[in-house]
Amino acid sequence: MWVVGWLGVRNMLSTYGADHRRLRKLIAPSFTARRSKALQPTVERIIGELLDDMAAVPAGEPVDLRAAYAHPLPMRVICELFGVPDHMRVEMAQIMEAIMDTTATPEAAAANLQRIATVLPALVAYKRENPGDDLTTELIDARDQSDRLTDDELRDTLLLLIAAGHETTVNLIGNAVHALLTHPEQLRQVLAGEISWEAVVEETLRWAPSIANLPLRFAIEDIEIGGARIAAGDAILTTYLAANHDPAQHGQDADGFDATRPPDEHLAFGIGVHRCIGAPLARQEALTALPALFERFPDLRLAVGEDELKHVPSFIAHGWSELPLTLGDGPRG
């Protein structure tokens, strides 16, 4: 049942050809470098508030990085970006978490689909009554001559953009912190300025992409790859994690995390016409959040053994359900 939320929708993820071009033409003008740049003070403010909250935790007490930092930062940013009012934010976060849960029972998945069908139209109705300088208002007003998004397309587009804009950054931050804490020599090089944060982010995206598997793509023509024939119309599971560990593309050490690796193209945000439209914002948030975290808490350590960490309950998302850390005795500010 969970797959209905991914396939039984009409947005840029599920459309092809002329349909996809039409939707992207209506939506893309709202995602500009100017808008991302304008969000930077908001990103920095939220980061400061979250770090202050973490600093107030008694010394020696573990902090779950996902719950305290990696999750609330992108959720608050995406809600600001889409003009989600305060009274809708908790349920919006719950919906977006649930859409990624591929272990959900059919009953739980159906209940979440019903919430999507209720909450997202309610957001649209609220923004029609209370328009603002936000993406929901822009998508409501978006038009190409006489063309505009239908109500279903608007709902499904909001689902895609809010879920993807949130989940990718949550896991990017968590996966990067985990990678650095389990590779202490590289962390030392990063803190010494010998490895850039940009390199850390790109290697994290390659090594542990926030979205591991994407259901589904469909072949638009007959193709043959590696001796296997895929007929037009066949369903294809896009496995970004496997592609990003391909030794033919990334070398024989592709399974290892190495932020000194020469830059090479990865598939964490897709490729071609379906490339993630929100990738610049995810990078922007991570490139602000990670250095701020380690500057505030330079002695961060995992509070549990690696074998005690659990992945999120998802075939799609790739991250940690909890990331317990100790903050150490270093600067807290």
N, C-alpha and C positions, 0 to 999 in steps of 0.2 A: 504493500500500500504506500510506503514512503516514496516510492519512485514516481507516483502520480504528481507529487509536488515539483518534480524535475521535468517530467515529460508531458504532463497534461496541462501545460501552460503555453501562453503565447508571448514570448519576449525575444530579446536578441539571442539568447542561448539556444532556443528551440527552433529558430527559423533559418531559412537558407535563401540564397539567391536574391531575387527581387524583394521578397518579403523582409529578409534581413536588412537589405540596403535601405528599404523604406523606414524601418524602425530606427536604425542607426542614424539616418539622416535627421530624424525628428529629435533624437535624444542627444547625439554627440555635441551639439552646440552648447548644451548646459554644462558640459565637462571641459572647462578651460583652465589653462595655466593661471590665469588671473584669479579664478575662483579658488584654486588650491592655495595660491600664495596668500590670498586674503584670509584663509583659514588658519594660517600659521600662528598668529597670536592666540587663537582659541586652543589650538593644539598645545602650545606652551603653557597656557594657563591651566588646562586640565592636568597636564603632566605635573606641574608644580603642586596642585592640590592633592593629587594621588600620592606623590612622593612625601608630602607632609604627613598624610595619613599613615603611610608606612613607617615613617620616622618615629611616630608616636607609639609604635608597638614596643612593649618592654624588651629590653636587651635579652637575647637568648631565646625569645619566643619565635617559632617558625612563622613565616608569612607565605601564603599561597600566592605566587606571582600572578597566576591566571586570574584569580578572583580579585586581587588587590590592584592590579595594574594592567596586565595584557588584555583583559576583557573590558573593563569599564572605559579605558581610553578610547578605543575605536568605536565603542557603542555610543559614548557621549558625543564624539565627533560626528558620527554618521547621523545621529539624531539632530544635531545642530544643522548639519548640511541639508537635511531633508525637512527641517522645520517640524519635527515630531514634538508635540507639546508634552510637558512633564507628566501629565496624567496618563499618557499612552506608552511611556518609555519602558516600564517594567514588563508589560505584556508584549511589547514589540521585541524586547530582548529574548523573552521566553520563546516566542514564535521562531525567531531566527536560530536559536539553539536547537529547537526541535526539528527544523527542516533538515538539519545536518545529521540527525540521529538515525542511522540506518539499522539500529537494533530495536527500534520502537515496534510495539505490537501493532497489528492492523487497526485495532481500536484507538490506540494513542495517535497513530499517524492520521487516521480519519478525523479525530478530534482537532488535531492541529490544522488540517486543511480547512475545517470549518472556522477556526479562529482566523485564518488568513482571509477567508471569504468575508469575514465580519470586520476585522480590525483595519485592514488596508483600505477598503472602501470608506470606513469611518474617518481615516486620516485624510483621504481625498475630500470628503464632505467638509471636514473641519477647515482644510486649507482653502476650499472654495468660499467659505464664510469668513476666513481669516487669512487672506493671502499675505505673503511676505517675501523677503529676499532669500528664497530657499529653492531647492531643486524640485520639491513636490509642486510648488506653485508654478515653476517654469515648465514642468512636464504637463501640467493641466493646460497651460496656455500654448504649449508647443504646437506649431503647425507648419506645414510646407504647402504654401498656397492654400487650397481648400482642404488639404488632408490634415488629420490630427489623430492622436491616439484614441482608440475606443476605450470604454470603461474597463473592459477585460484586459486590454493591452496595458493600460495604465496600472491596474492592480498588479499584473504579473511582472511588469517592468520594475515597479517599486519592490516587489519581493526579491527579484534578482539583484538589484543594485544595493539594497540595504543588507541583504544576507551576505553577498559577496564582499561588499565594502567593509563589513564587520569581521567576518570569519577569517579572511585572508590576513588581516593585520593582527588579530588575536594570536593566530598560530605563528605568524612571522616573528613577532616579539618573543613569544615563549620558546620557539625552536631556536632562535638566535642565542638567547640566554642559556638554554640547555647546552647548545653546542660549545659556547665559550667556557662554561663551567666544567665541562667534561674534556676540554682541551686547554689546560691551564697555560701551556707555553704560548699558544696563540693569543689567549687573553692577555698575557703579559705583554706581548708584542703590540696588541691593540692599545692597551693603556699607555704604552710607551710611545705611541705615535708611529710605530713601525709598520702597522697594518691599518688601513683606513676603515672607517665604519661602512663606507660604500662597499668595500670588498667583503666585509662580514655579511652585510645584507644580501648581496648577490650570491655568495656561496651558500648561505642559509637557504635561499630560495631554490637553489639547485639541489642541495643535499637533502633538504627536508621541506619540500614545497608544501604550502599551506593546504592546497587541494591535491590529494594524491591521485584520485580517480574521478573522472567526470562522466556520468551517464546522461545521455548517450549521444554519440554522433551517428549519422547515417550516410552511407556512401551515396553520392549523387551520380556516380557512373561506375561501370565495371573497372576494377583495378586489380593489379597483382603486386604483392609485396613479399619479398623473401620466399618466393615460390608458392605463396598462399593466394588463392583467388578470393576476392571480396566482390560480391555482386551488387549492382545498384540497388539501393534500398536496404541493404544489410545493416544491422545495428553494430556499432563499433564502440567498445569501451576505451576511452582515452585515458591512458595510464601515465600521467605526468611523472610520477615518482620513478617508475621503471625507465622511462626515457631519459630522465636526468641522471640516472646511474649507468647509462650505456657506455661501456669502455671505449667503443668505437668513436664516440663523440667527446668523451671527457677523460680518456686515458685509463690505464689499468688500475689506477687508484681511485676510480670514480665513486666507490662506496665509502670513501673516507671524507671527512670534513677538513678542508684545507683552504683557509682564507687567503693564502699566498698564491693560490692557483691562478694561472693567467686567465683573464676574463674570456668567457666563451658563452655562446647563446644557450639559454636554458628554456624550458617550457613551463615554468611555474605560473605564468600569466597567459598561457596559450600562445597561439601564433596565427598570423594571417588575419582574415576579416573578423574572426571571433576572439581576437586578442582582448584581454580584460581592459575595459575602458577606464577602470579606476586604479590601475597599476601605479600611476604617478603618486596618487594620494597615499596608497599603502606604503610605498617607499618613503615618502615624506614623513609620515607618522613614525615609522621605524627608525629613520635616521635622526629623528628628534628624541624619541623615547629611549633608545638604547644608550647613547652617551650620557644622557641626563641620569639614567638609572645607575650606571657604574660610577659616575662622578659623585653621586650622593652616597652610594654604598659600594665603595671599592673592594670591600672584603666579602662580597656575596659568596655564599657556598650553598650547595645542595644540602637540604636538611635530612634527606633519606638516601638510601642506596639507590643506584640506578635501577636495580631489579624491582624496586618497590613502586616505580613510576608507572602510571597507566595511561594509555592513549585514549583520546576522546572516542566515544562509542559511535564511530562513523567509518563507513567504507569510503566516504568522499573526503572529509576533512582529515588533515594529518597534523596532530598536535597533542598536547598533554592535557588530560582532564584536570590535573592539579600539578603544580610545580612548587613544592614546599622548599623555601629557602631560609637560611639564617642571614641576617643583615650584617653581622660582624661588628667590630668595634671602631671601624674607620669613620670618616666624616659623615655626619648626618645632616648638617646644615640647619 
